Amino acid sequence: MPYPEAVLFDNDGLLLDTEAVWSRAEQKLFELRGREFTIEHKRSLVGSSARIAGQKLARFLDEPGHEVELMDELNELVLAELEGGVDAMVGARELVELLRLAGVPVALVSNSPRRFIERSHEVAGTGSPFDAVISGHEVPEAKPAPDAYLEGCRQLGVEPGKRVIALEDSPSGVTAAVSAGLFTIGIPSVPGIDLRHADLVASSLEDEAVLHALGIETR
């Protein structure tokens, strides 16, 4: 397989194990209100934009009209949790390095705020090896809209299409990448997440099918 024209990665739960950080913060947000945070809540929230997550939290916590305040509180909690450390997902560092050595443009496309994206990579010590970084807070519509992926392609100087690959761990992210016309690989980070509308679904970044799709020789 030839190398793709570009590869665009989601961040939370795909490159970095920051979904665990978000989960601890979400649990704390619920505990502060005497509520239990369940796996069903997590499945609903994973990959959501700030606007949609705020609406869901307001509904879960019976605080209608406080969507913005809840997200502001959650963002502060998650930044505090991040300082406890975060690891790269299995195979993430090696995969990005191989693509860069091959001269493939790489971008990070996330719904998270830019300050969280940047700090998470500082804490993980990745060096943020990307040709472009796009936050869903900086485009007209966050995922599941295609805007962030289309902006990523624009910044990398490539036309959206099946020769451009996106890797995602959430339904909203997969929807965004598919809507942008990209070849989409889904790698679930939370058990029970359904990514069947991706072009390829795999268990990890080290899956041979993923490496083959990216043009990386495994033998």
Residue pairs with C-beta under 8 A, 6 or more apart in sequence:
1 212
1 213
1 214
1 215
2 215
3 99
3 102
3 103
3 104
3 214
3 215
4 104
4 163
4 164
4 165
4 183
4 213
4 214
4 215
5 104
5 105
5 158
5 159
5 161
5 163
5 164
6 104
6 105
6 106
6 107
6 153
6 156
6 158
6 164
6 165
7 99
7 104
7 105
7 106
7 107
7 164
7 165
7 166
7 167
7 214
8 106
8 107
8 108
8 109
8 149
8 152
8 153
8 156
8 164
8 165
8 166
8 167
8 177
8 182
9 15
9 96
9 106
9 107
9 108
9 109
9 130
9 166
9 167
10 47
10 108
10 109
10 110
10 166
10 167
10 168
10 169
10 170
10 173
11 18
11 108
11 109
11 110
11 112
11 117
11 120
12 18
12 19
12 22
12 47
12 110
12 111
12 112
12 120
12 169
12 189
13 19
13 46
13 47
13 89
13 169
13 170
13 189
13 190
14 89
14 92
14 167
14 168
14 169
14 173
14 187
14 189
14 205
15 88
15 89
15 92
15 96
15 108
15 126
16 86
16 87
16 88
16 89
16 92
16 120
16 121
16 124
16 126
17 86
17 87
17 88
17 89
18 82
18 86
18 112
18 116
18 120
19 46
19 169
19 189
19 190
20 86
21 78
21 81
21 82
21 84
21 86
21 120
22 45
22 78
23 37
23 42
24 81
25 74
25 77
25 78
25 80
25 81
26 37
26 41
26 42
26 45
26 74
27 37
28 77
28 81
29 37
29 57
29 61
29 70
29 73
29 74
29 77
30 36
30 37
30 41
30 60
30 61
31 37
33 61
35 60
35 61
39 190
39 191
39 192
41 60
42 190
43 190
43 192
43 193
44 56
45 53
45 56
45 57
46 169
46 170
46 189
46 190
46 193
47 111
47 143
47 168
47 169
47 170
47 171
47 172
47 173
48 56
48 111
48 170
48 172
49 111
49 136
49 141
49 142
49 143
49 144
49 172
50 71
50 111
50 113
50 136
50 137
50 142
51 67
51 142
52 172
53 71
53 74
54 67
54 68
54 70
54 71
55 67
57 63
57 67
57 70
57 71
57 74
58 64
58 65
58 66
58 67
58 70
61 70
63 70
75 113
75 116
78 116
79 115
79 116
79 119
82 116
82 119
82 120
82 123
83 123
85 123
86 120
86 123
86 124
87 124
88 124
88 126
89 189
89 204
89 205
90 204
90 205
90 206
91 204
91 205
91 206
92 205
93 126
95 205
95 211
95 214
95 216
96 106
96 126
96 129
96 130
97 129
98 216
99 106
99 214
99 216
100 106
100 129
102 215
102 216
105 131
105 132
105 156
105 157
105 158
106 129
106 130
106 131
107 130
107 131
107 132
107 133
107 134
107 152
107 155
107 156
108 117
108 128
108 130
108 132
108 133
108 134
109 134
109 148
109 149
109 152
109 166
110 117
110 133
110 134
110 135
110 136
110 148
111 135
111 136
111 137
111 142
111 143
111 148
111 172
111 173
112 120
112 135
112 136
112 137
113 135
113 137
114 133
114 135
114 137
114 138
117 133
117 135
118 128
118 133
121 127
121 128
122 128
131 155
131 156
132 152
132 155
132 156
134 148
134 151
134 152
134 155
135 148
136 142
136 143
136 147
136 148
139 145
139 147
139 148
139 151
140 147
141 147
142 148
143 149
143 170
143 172
143 173
143 175
143 176
144 171
144 172
144 173
144 175
144 176
144 179
145 176
145 179
146 176
146 177
146 179
146 180
146 181
147 176
148 176
149 160
149 166
149 176
149 177
149 179
149 180
149 182
150 160
150 180
153 159
153 160
153 164
153 180
153 182
158 164
160 180
160 181
160 182
161 181
161 182
162 181
162 182
162 183
162 199
163 183
164 182
164 183
165 182
165 183
165 184
165 185
165 213
165 214
166 173
166 177
166 180
166 182
166 183
166 184
166 185
167 184
167 185
167 187
167 205
167 210
168 174
168 176
168 177
168 184
168 185
168 186
168 187
168 195
168 198
169 186
169 187
169 188
169 189
169 190
169 193
169 195
170 189
170 193
170 195
171 193
171 194
171 195
174 184
174 186
174 195
174 197
174 198
175 197
177 184
177 198
178 184
178 197
178 198
178 199
183 199
183 200
183 213
184 198
184 199
184 200
185 198
185 199
185 200
185 201
185 202
185 210
185 213
186 195
186 196
186 198
186 200
186 201
186 202
187 195
187 201
187 202
187 203
187 204
187 205
187 207
187 210
188 195
188 201
195 201
200 209
200 210
200 213
202 209
202 210
204 210
208 218
211 217
211 218
212 218
